[in-house]
Amino acid sequence: MATQVGRSLSEIDSKVRELNSSIKQSVKVTKDLDRTLKLDPKNIRVAAQNMQGLRNQIGLATQKVALLRQRQAEANRELQQDNMTLEGLA
């Protein structure tokens, strides 16, 4: 059982790393759009892209929070069942 939980936590950690990478890329794109908007604040197309980028960041952050909560719940469940030690969470 502990091996299964460890594998599950590893999968969640992997997904969180992927989300972190996606969030960083989205932030970079949004910053580029912000610079473009400063040069031409009336550009509606760039403003719309910027808003879409911000929505994307919110969605990715929401997914990350859900995965981290899932990881925490699984780890707590295993700790309560004495199947995992605190060292196994690192």
Jmol script that loads the backbone (N, CA, C; Angstrom):
load data "model"
ATOM      1  N   MET A   1       0.815  -1.189   0.000  1.00  0.00           N
ATOM      2  CA  MET A   1       0.000   0.000   0.000  1.00  0.00           C
ATOM      3  C   MET A   1       0.862   1.259   0.000  1.00  0.00           C
ATOM      4  N   ALA A   2       1.928   1.271   0.793  1.00  0.00           N
ATOM      5  CA  ALA A   2       2.792   2.444   0.880  1.00  0.00           C
ATOM      6  C   ALA A   2       3.461   2.715  -0.465  1.00  0.00           C
ATOM      7  N   THR A   3       3.809   1.661  -1.192  1.00  0.00           N
ATOM      8  CA  THR A   3       4.410   1.840  -2.517  1.00  0.00           C
ATOM      9  C   THR A   3       3.433   2.486  -3.466  1.00  0.00           C
ATOM     10  N   GLN A   4       2.179   2.065  -3.402  1.00  0.00           N
ATOM     11  CA  GLN A   4       1.147   2.633  -4.264  1.00  0.00           C
ATOM     12  C   GLN A   4       0.959   4.117  -3.967  1.00  0.00           C
ATOM     13  N   VAL A   5       0.943   4.489  -2.700  1.00  0.00           N
ATOM     14  CA  VAL A   5       0.782   5.888  -2.323  1.00  0.00           C
ATOM     15  C   VAL A   5       1.992   6.685  -2.763  1.00  0.00           C
ATOM     16  N   GLY A   6       3.184   6.133  -2.568  1.00  0.00           N
ATOM     17  CA  GLY A   6       4.397   6.809  -3.012  1.00  0.00           C
ATOM     18  C   GLY A   6       4.373   7.066  -4.501  1.00  0.00           C
ATOM     19  N   ARG A   7       3.903   6.082  -5.274  1.00  0.00           N
ATOM     20  CA  ARG A   7       3.794   6.233  -6.725  1.00  0.00           C
ATOM     21  C   ARG A   7       2.754   7.302  -7.063  1.00  0.00           C
ATOM     22  N   SER A   8       1.632   7.280  -6.344  1.00  0.00           N
ATOM     23  CA  SER A   8       0.584   8.262  -6.567  1.00  0.00           C
ATOM     24  C   SER A   8       1.094   9.672  -6.268  1.00  0.00           C
ATOM     25  N   LEU A   9       1.826   9.822  -5.171  1.00  0.00           N
ATOM     26  CA  LEU A   9       2.381  11.127  -4.827  1.00  0.00           C
ATOM     27  C   LEU A   9       3.412  11.566  -5.858  1.00  0.00           C
ATOM     28  N   SER A  10       4.181  10.633  -6.387  1.00  0.00           N
ATOM     29  CA  SER A  10       5.165  10.971  -7.427  1.00  0.00           C
ATOM     30  C   SER A  10       4.469  11.456  -8.687  1.00  0.00           C
ATOM     31  N   GLU A  11       3.355  10.820  -9.039  1.00  0.00           N
ATOM     32  CA  GLU A  11       2.594  11.245 -10.215  1.00  0.00           C
ATOM     33  C   GLU A  11       2.034  12.647 -10.014  1.00  0.00           C
ATOM     34  N   ILE A  12       1.532  12.915  -8.822  1.00  0.00           N
ATOM     35  CA  ILE A  12       0.998  14.250  -8.525  1.00  0.00           C
ATOM     36  C   ILE A  12       2.123  15.276  -8.586  1.00  0.00           C
ATOM     37  N   ASP A  13       3.280  14.942  -8.006  1.00  0.00           N
ATOM     38  CA  ASP A  13       4.418  15.859  -8.043  1.00  0.00           C
ATOM     39  C   ASP A  13       4.837  16.157  -9.474  1.00  0.00           C
ATOM     40  N   SER A  14       4.807  15.142 -10.315  1.00  0.00           N
ATOM     41  CA  SER A  14       5.159  15.326 -11.725  1.00  0.00           C
ATOM     42  C   SER A  14       4.179  16.267 -12.412  1.00  0.00           C
ATOM     43  N   LYS A  15       2.905  16.085 -12.139  1.00  0.00           N
ATOM     44  CA  LYS A  15       1.889  16.960 -12.727  1.00  0.00           C
ATOM     45  C   LYS A  15       2.045  18.393 -12.230  1.00  0.00           C
ATOM     46  N   VAL A  16       2.384  18.557 -10.948  1.00  0.00           N
ATOM     47  CA  VAL A  16       2.588  19.895 -10.394  1.00  0.00           C
ATOM     48  C   VAL A  16       3.781  20.569 -11.076  1.00  0.00           C
ATOM     49  N   ARG A  17       4.850  19.816 -11.317  1.00  0.00           N
ATOM     50  CA  ARG A  17       6.012  20.382 -12.025  1.00  0.00           C
ATOM     51  C   ARG A  17       5.627  20.815 -13.440  1.00  0.00           C
ATOM     52  N   GLU A  18       4.814  20.013 -14.116  1.00  0.00           N
ATOM     53  CA  GLU A  18       4.349  20.385 -15.459  1.00  0.00           C
ATOM     54  C   GLU A  18       3.511  21.663 -15.402  1.00  0.00           C
ATOM     55  N   LEU A  19       2.629  21.760 -14.410  1.00  0.00           N
ATOM     56  CA  LEU A  19       1.810  22.965 -14.257  1.00  0.00           C
ATOM     57  C   LEU A  19       2.676  24.183 -13.951  1.00  0.00           C
ATOM     58  N   ASN A  20       3.705  24.006 -13.121  1.00  0.00           N
ATOM     59  CA  ASN A  20       4.611  25.115 -12.822  1.00  0.00           C
ATOM     60  C   ASN A  20       5.275  25.624 -14.094  1.00  0.00           C
ATOM     61  N   SER A  21       5.689  24.703 -14.935  1.00  0.00           N
ATOM     62  CA  SER A  21       6.314  25.079 -16.211  1.00  0.00           C
ATOM     63  C   SER A  21       5.321  25.836 -17.095  1.00  0.00           C
ATOM     64  N   SER A  22       4.103  25.345 -17.158  1.00  0.00           N
ATOM     65  CA  SER A  22       3.071  26.016 -17.954  1.00  0.00           C
ATOM     66  C   SER A  22       2.754  27.401 -17.411  1.00  0.00           C
ATOM     67  N   ILE A  23       2.714  27.522 -16.102  1.00  0.00           N
ATOM     68  CA  ILE A  23       2.436  28.813 -15.476  1.00  0.00           C
ATOM     69  C   ILE A  23       3.556  29.796 -15.798  1.00  0.00           C
ATOM     70  N   LYS A  24       4.804  29.348 -15.702  1.00  0.00           N
ATOM     71  CA  LYS A  24       5.933  30.231 -16.013  1.00  0.00           C
ATOM     72  C   LYS A  24       5.867  30.716 -17.454  1.00  0.00           C
ATOM     73  N   GLN A  25       5.542  29.815 -18.370  1.00  0.00           N
ATOM     74  CA  GLN A  25       5.437  30.197 -19.780  1.00  0.00           C
ATOM     75  C   GLN A  25       4.300  31.188 -19.982  1.00  0.00           C
ATOM     76  N   SER A  26       3.187  30.954 -19.339  1.00  0.00           N
ATOM     77  CA  SER A  26       2.042  31.847 -19.456  1.00  0.00           C
ATOM     78  C   SER A  26       2.358  33.233 -18.893  1.00  0.00           C
ATOM     79  N   VAL A  27       3.086  33.283 -17.799  1.00  0.00           N
ATOM     80  CA  VAL A  27       3.488  34.565 -17.210  1.00  0.00           C
ATOM     81  C   VAL A  27       4.394  35.324 -18.178  1.00  0.00           C
ATOM     82  N   LYS A  28       5.301  34.611 -18.823  1.00  0.00           N
ATOM     83  CA  LYS A  28       6.215  35.249 -19.788  1.00  0.00           C
ATOM     84  C   LYS A  28       5.420  35.857 -20.944  1.00  0.00           C
ATOM     85  N   VAL A  29       4.470  35.112 -21.477  1.00  0.00           N
ATOM     86  CA  VAL A  29       3.652  35.611 -22.585  1.00  0.00           C
ATOM     87  C   VAL A  29       2.847  36.826 -22.143  1.00  0.00           C
ATOM     88  N   THR A  30       2.271  36.761 -20.949  1.00  0.00           N
ATOM     89  CA  THR A  30       1.470  37.879 -20.443  1.00  0.00           C
ATOM     90  C   THR A  30       2.330  39.120 -20.249  1.00  0.00           C
ATOM     91  N   LYS A  31       3.548  38.952 -19.756  1.00  0.00           N
ATOM     92  CA  LYS A  31       4.448  40.100 -19.600  1.00  0.00           C
ATOM     93  C   LYS A  31       4.776  40.724 -20.950  1.00  0.00           C
ATOM     94  N   ASP A  32       4.994  39.890 -21.957  1.00  0.00           N
ATOM     95  CA  ASP A  32       5.250  40.404 -23.311  1.00  0.00           C
ATOM     96  C   ASP A  32       4.048  41.202 -23.812  1.00  0.00           C
ATOM     97  N   LEU A  33       2.856  40.682 -23.571  1.00  0.00           N
ATOM     98  CA  LEU A  33       1.645  41.388 -23.988  1.00  0.00           C
ATOM     99  C   LEU A  33       1.481  42.701 -23.221  1.00  0.00           C
ATOM    100  N   ASP A  34       1.841  42.695 -21.948  1.00  0.00           N
ATOM    101  CA  ASP A  34       1.771  43.926 -21.158  1.00  0.00           C
ATOM    102  C   ASP A  34       2.686  45.005 -21.746  1.00  0.00           C
ATOM    103  N   ARG A  35       3.879  44.599 -22.141  1.00  0.00           N
ATOM    104  CA  ARG A  35       4.807  45.566 -22.758  1.00  0.00           C
ATOM    105  C   ARG A  35       4.227  46.115 -24.058  1.00  0.00           C
ATOM    106  N   THR A  36       3.615  45.251 -24.840  1.00  0.00           N
ATOM    107  CA  THR A  36       2.996  45.687 -26.092  1.00  0.00           C
ATOM    108  C   THR A  36       1.850  46.647 -25.814  1.00  0.00           C
ATOM    109  N   LEU A  37       1.060  46.356 -24.801  1.00  0.00           N
ATOM    110  CA  LEU A  37      -0.058  47.240 -24.447  1.00  0.00           C
ATOM    111  C   LEU A  37       0.428  48.609 -23.964  1.00  0.00           C
ATOM    112  N   LYS A  38       1.567  48.649 -23.309  1.00  0.00           N
ATOM    113  CA  LYS A  38       2.099  49.937 -22.865  1.00  0.00           C
ATOM    114  C   LYS A  38       2.478  50.806 -24.065  1.00  0.00           C
ATOM    115  N   LEU A  39       2.943  50.159 -25.127  1.00  0.00           N
ATOM    116  CA  LEU A  39       3.300  50.900 -26.338  1.00  0.00           C
ATOM    117  C   LEU A  39       2.061  51.352 -27.105  1.00  0.00           C
ATOM    118  N   ASP A  40       1.030  50.508 -27.105  1.00  0.00           N
ATOM    119  CA  ASP A  40      -0.201  50.817 -27.843  1.00  0.00           C
ATOM    120  C   ASP A  40      -1.404  50.415 -26.985  1.00  0.00           C
ATOM    121  N   PRO A  41      -1.803  51.263 -26.030  1.00  0.00           N
ATOM    122  CA  PRO A  41      -2.861  50.887 -25.086  1.00  0.00           C
ATOM    123  C   PRO A  41      -4.243  50.720 -25.716  1.00  0.00           C
ATOM    124  N   LYS A  42      -4.428  51.170 -26.946  1.00  0.00           N
ATOM    125  CA  LYS A  42      -5.746  51.056 -27.584  1.00  0.00           C
ATOM    126  C   LYS A  42      -5.870  49.807 -28.454  1.00  0.00           C
ATOM    127  N   ASN A  43      -4.864  48.961 -28.446  1.00  0.00           N
ATOM    128  CA  ASN A  43      -4.867  47.753 -29.260  1.00  0.00           C
ATOM    129  C   ASN A  43      -5.771  46.712 -28.603  1.00  0.00           C
ATOM    130  N   ILE A  44      -6.967  46.581 -29.123  1.00  0.00           N
ATOM    131  CA  ILE A  44      -7.971  45.684 -28.533  1.00  0.00           C
ATOM    132  C   ILE A  44      -7.567  44.219 -28.672  1.00  0.00           C
ATOM    133  N   ARG A  45      -6.953  43.863 -29.779  1.00  0.00           N
ATOM    134  CA  ARG A  45      -6.543  42.466 -29.999  1.00  0.00           C
ATOM    135  C   ARG A  45      -5.537  42.035 -28.934  1.00  0.00           C
ATOM    136  N   VAL A  46      -4.547  42.882 -28.665  1.00  0.00           N
ATOM    137  CA  VAL A  46      -3.541  42.547 -27.658  1.00  0.00           C
ATOM    138  C   VAL A  46      -4.168  42.523 -26.265  1.00  0.00           C
ATOM    139  N   ALA A  47      -5.084  43.427 -25.994  1.00  0.00           N
ATOM    140  CA  ALA A  47      -5.767  43.437 -24.696  1.00  0.00           C
ATOM    141  C   ALA A  47      -6.551  42.142 -24.503  1.00  0.00           C
ATOM    142  N   ALA A  48      -7.221  41.682 -25.553  1.00  0.00           N
ATOM    143  CA  ALA A  48      -7.980  40.429 -25.465  1.00  0.00           C
ATOM    144  C   ALA A  48      -7.044  39.239 -25.240  1.00  0.00           C
ATOM    145  N   GLN A  49      -5.909  39.232 -25.935  1.00  0.00           N
ATOM    146  CA  GLN A  49      -4.931  38.153 -25.739  1.00  0.00           C
ATOM    147  C   GLN A  49      -4.396  38.178 -24.310  1.00  0.00           C
ATOM    148  N   ASN A  50      -4.160  39.388 -23.801  1.00  0.00           N
ATOM    149  CA  ASN A  50      -3.660  39.529 -22.442  1.00  0.00           C
ATOM    150  C   ASN A  50      -4.667  38.963 -21.440  1.00  0.00           C
ATOM    151  N   MET A  51      -5.932  39.296 -21.621  1.00  0.00           N
ATOM    152  CA  MET A  51      -6.971  38.779 -20.722  1.00  0.00           C
ATOM    153  C   MET A  51      -7.069  37.251 -20.811  1.00  0.00           C
ATOM    154  N   GLN A  52      -6.950  36.721 -22.010  1.00  0.00           N
ATOM    155  CA  GLN A  52      -6.991  35.263 -22.179  1.00  0.00           C
ATOM    156  C   GLN A  52      -5.798  34.623 -21.467  1.00  0.00           C
ATOM    157  N   GLY A  53      -4.640  35.251 -21.564  1.00  0.00           N
ATOM    158  CA  GLY A  53      -3.460  34.742 -20.867  1.00  0.00           C
ATOM    159  C   GLY A  53      -3.650  34.740 -19.361  1.00  0.00           C
ATOM    160  N   LEU A  54      -4.257  35.805 -18.853  1.00  0.00           N
ATOM    161  CA  LEU A  54      -4.523  35.864 -17.412  1.00  0.00           C
ATOM    162  C   LEU A  54      -5.523  34.794 -16.990  1.00  0.00           C
ATOM    163  N   ARG A  55      -6.552  34.568 -17.814  1.00  0.00           N
ATOM    164  CA  ARG A  55      -7.520  33.489 -17.520  1.00  0.00           C
ATOM    165  C   ARG A  55      -6.815  32.133 -17.509  1.00  0.00           C
ATOM    166  N   ASN A  56      -5.900  31.952 -18.447  1.00  0.00           N
ATOM    167  CA  ASN A  56      -5.140  30.709 -18.527  1.00  0.00           C
ATOM    168  C   ASN A  56      -4.316  30.503 -17.253  1.00  0.00           C
ATOM    169  N   GLN A  57      -3.663  31.573 -16.783  1.00  0.00           N
ATOM    170  CA  GLN A  57      -2.874  31.479 -15.555  1.00  0.00           C
ATOM    171  C   GLN A  57      -3.750  31.101 -14.363  1.00  0.00           C
ATOM    172  N   ILE A  58      -4.925  31.690 -14.288  1.00  0.00           N
ATOM    173  CA  ILE A  58      -5.849  31.369 -13.191  1.00  0.00           C
ATOM    174  C   ILE A  58      -6.262  29.905 -13.253  1.00  0.00           C
ATOM    175  N   GLY A  59      -6.555  29.420 -14.448  1.00  0.00           N
ATOM    176  CA  GLY A  59      -6.938  28.014 -14.603  1.00  0.00           C
ATOM    177  C   GLY A  59      -5.817  27.073 -14.198  1.00  0.00           C
ATOM    178  N   LEU A  60      -4.599  27.378 -14.620  1.00  0.00           N
ATOM    179  CA  LEU A  60      -3.457  26.537 -14.266  1.00  0.00           C
ATOM    180  C   LEU A  60      -3.199  26.566 -12.759  1.00  0.00           C
ATOM    181  N   ALA A  61      -3.303  27.741 -12.163  1.00  0.00           N
ATOM    182  CA  ALA A  61      -3.093  27.849 -10.723  1.00  0.00           C
ATOM    183  C   ALA A  61      -4.168  27.077  -9.953  1.00  0.00           C
ATOM    184  N   THR A  62      -5.396  27.102 -10.443  1.00  0.00           N
ATOM    185  CA  THR A  62      -6.483  26.360  -9.816  1.00  0.00           C
ATOM    186  C   THR A  62      -6.212  24.856  -9.880  1.00  0.00           C
ATOM    187  N   GLN A  63      -5.732  24.387 -11.030  1.00  0.00           N
ATOM    188  CA  GLN A  63      -5.377  22.969 -11.170  1.00  0.00           C
ATOM    189  C   GLN A  63      -4.260  22.595 -10.204  1.00  0.00           C
ATOM    190  N   LYS A  64      -3.274  23.486 -10.075  1.00  0.00           N
ATOM    191  CA  LYS A  64      -2.149  23.218  -9.188  1.00  0.00           C
ATOM    192  C   LYS A  64      -2.622  23.102  -7.745  1.00  0.00           C
ATOM    193  N   VAL A  65      -3.474  24.019  -7.327  1.00  0.00           N
ATOM    194  CA  VAL A  65      -3.999  23.984  -5.958  1.00  0.00           C
ATOM    195  C   VAL A  65      -4.769  22.684  -5.719  1.00  0.00           C
ATOM    196  N   ALA A  66      -5.577  22.273  -6.696  1.00  0.00           N
ATOM    197  CA  ALA A  66      -6.340  21.029  -6.550  1.00  0.00           C
ATOM    198  C   ALA A  66      -5.405  19.825  -6.407  1.00  0.00           C
ATOM    199  N   LEU A  67      -4.349  19.788  -7.213  1.00  0.00           N
ATOM    200  CA  LEU A  67      -3.392  18.675  -7.118  1.00  0.00           C
ATOM    201  C   LEU A  67      -2.662  18.684  -5.784  1.00  0.00           C
ATOM    202  N   LEU A  68      -2.276  19.864  -5.318  1.00  0.00           N
ATOM    203  CA  LEU A  68      -1.581  19.934  -4.037  1.00  0.00           C
ATOM    204  C   LEU A  68      -2.501  19.523  -2.888  1.00  0.00           C
ATOM    205  N   ARG A  69      -3.764  19.887  -2.972  1.00  0.00           N
ATOM    206  CA  ARG A  69      -4.725  19.459  -1.943  1.00  0.00           C
ATOM    207  C   ARG A  69      -4.911  17.942  -1.981  1.00  0.00           C
ATOM    208  N   GLN A  70      -4.941  17.385  -3.190  1.00  0.00           N
ATOM    209  CA  GLN A  70      -5.070  15.929  -3.328  1.00  0.00           C
ATOM    210  C   GLN A  70      -3.850  15.245  -2.722  1.00  0.00           C
ATOM    211  N   ARG A  71      -2.668  15.785  -2.998  1.00  0.00           N
ATOM    212  CA  ARG A  71      -1.441  15.206  -2.456  1.00  0.00           C
ATOM    213  C   ARG A  71      -1.465  15.267  -0.928  1.00  0.00           C
ATOM    214  N   GLN A  72      -1.879  16.394  -0.397  1.00  0.00           N
ATOM    215  CA  GLN A  72      -1.947  16.548   1.048  1.00  0.00           C
ATOM    216  C   GLN A  72      -2.940  15.566   1.664  1.00  0.00           C
ATOM    217  N   ALA A  73      -4.087  15.406   1.046  1.00  0.00           N
ATOM    218  CA  ALA A  73      -5.107  14.486   1.567  1.00  0.00           C
ATOM    219  C   ALA A  73      -4.602  13.047   1.550  1.00  0.00           C
ATOM    220  N   GLU A  74      -3.959  12.649   0.456  1.00  0.00           N
ATOM    221  CA  GLU A  74      -3.433  11.285   0.369  1.00  0.00           C
ATOM    222  C   GLU A  74      -2.341  11.052   1.394  1.00  0.00           C
ATOM    223  N   ALA A  75      -1.465  12.016   1.553  1.00  0.00           N
ATOM    224  CA  ALA A  75      -0.383  11.877   2.526  1.00  0.00           C
ATOM    225  C   ALA A  75      -0.935  11.816   3.947  1.00  0.00           C
ATOM    226  N   ASN A  76      -1.901  12.669   4.245  1.00  0.00           N
ATOM    227  CA  ASN A  76      -2.508  12.648   5.587  1.00  0.00           C
ATOM    228  C   ASN A  76      -3.212  11.325   5.854  1.00  0.00           C
ATOM    229  N   ARG A  77      -3.908  10.804   4.855  1.00  0.00           N
ATOM    230  CA  ARG A  77      -4.606   9.526   5.015  1.00  0.00           C
ATOM    231  C   ARG A  77      -3.606   8.419   5.326  1.00  0.00           C
ATOM    232  N   GLU A  78      -2.491   8.404   4.618  1.00  0.00           N
ATOM    233  CA  GLU A  78      -1.492   7.366   4.848  1.00  0.00           C
ATOM    234  C   GLU A  78      -0.802   7.527   6.197  1.00  0.00           C
ATOM    235  N   LEU A  79      -0.565   8.770   6.598  1.00  0.00           N
ATOM    236  CA  LEU A  79       0.020   8.986   7.921  1.00  0.00           C
ATOM    237  C   LEU A  79      -0.906   8.500   9.019  1.00  0.00           C
ATOM    238  N   GLN A  80      -2.198   8.730   8.857  1.00  0.00           N
ATOM    239  CA  GLN A  80      -3.162   8.278   9.859  1.00  0.00           C
ATOM    240  C   GLN A  80      -3.238   6.760   9.914  1.00  0.00           C
ATOM    241  N   GLN A  81      -2.991   6.099   8.802  1.00  0.00           N
ATOM    242  CA  GLN A  81      -3.039   4.634   8.754  1.00  0.00           C
ATOM    243  C   GLN A  81      -1.675   4.020   9.060  1.00  0.00           C
ATOM    244  N   ASP A  82      -0.694   4.869   9.396  1.00  0.00           N
ATOM    245  CA  ASP A  82       0.664   4.421   9.713  1.00  0.00           C
ATOM    246  C   ASP A  82       1.334   3.679   8.564  1.00  0.00           C
ATOM    247  N   ASN A  83       0.946   3.988   7.331  1.00  0.00           N
ATOM    248  CA  ASN A  83       1.572   3.369   6.172  1.00  0.00           C
ATOM    249  C   ASN A  83       2.744   4.175   5.635  1.00  0.00           C
ATOM    250  N   MET A  84       2.921   5.375   6.150  1.00  0.00           N
ATOM    251  CA  MET A  84       3.964   6.239   5.619  1.00  0.00           C
ATOM    252  C   MET A  84       4.546   7.051   6.774  1.00  0.00           C
ATOM    253  N   THR A  85       5.826   7.329   6.683  1.00  0.00           N
ATOM    254  CA  THR A  85       6.457   8.179   7.684  1.00  0.00           C
ATOM    255  C   THR A  85       6.591   9.590   7.111  1.00  0.00           C
ATOM    256  N   LEU A  86       6.876  10.539   7.957  1.00  0.00           N
ATOM    257  CA  LEU A  86       7.059  11.924   7.488  1.00  0.00           C
ATOM    258  C   LEU A  86       8.239  12.020   6.524  1.00  0.00           C
ATOM    259  N   GLU A  87       9.272  11.180   6.695  1.00  0.00           N
ATOM    260  CA  GLU A  87      10.403  11.206   5.785  1.00  0.00           C
ATOM    261  C   GLU A  87       9.994  10.801   4.370  1.00  0.00           C
ATOM    262  N   GLY A  88       8.950   9.981   4.255  1.00  0.00           N
ATOM    263  CA  GLY A  88       8.477   9.533   2.946  1.00  0.00           C
ATOM    264  C   GLY A  88       7.801  10.629   2.152  1.00  0.00           C
ATOM    265  N   LEU A  89       7.464  11.737   2.805  1.00  0.00           N
ATOM    266  CA  LEU A  89       6.788  12.844   2.117  1.00  0.00           C
ATOM    267  C   LEU A  89       7.766  13.789   1.446  1.00  0.00           C
ATOM    268  N   ALA A  90       9.014  13.744   1.826  1.00  0.00           N
ATOM    269  CA  ALA A  90       9.997  14.696   1.277  1.00  0.00           C
ATOM    270  C   ALA A  90      10.342  14.401  -0.151  1.00  0.00           C
TER     271      ALA A  90
END
end "model"
wireframe off; spacefill off
backbone 0.3
color backbone group
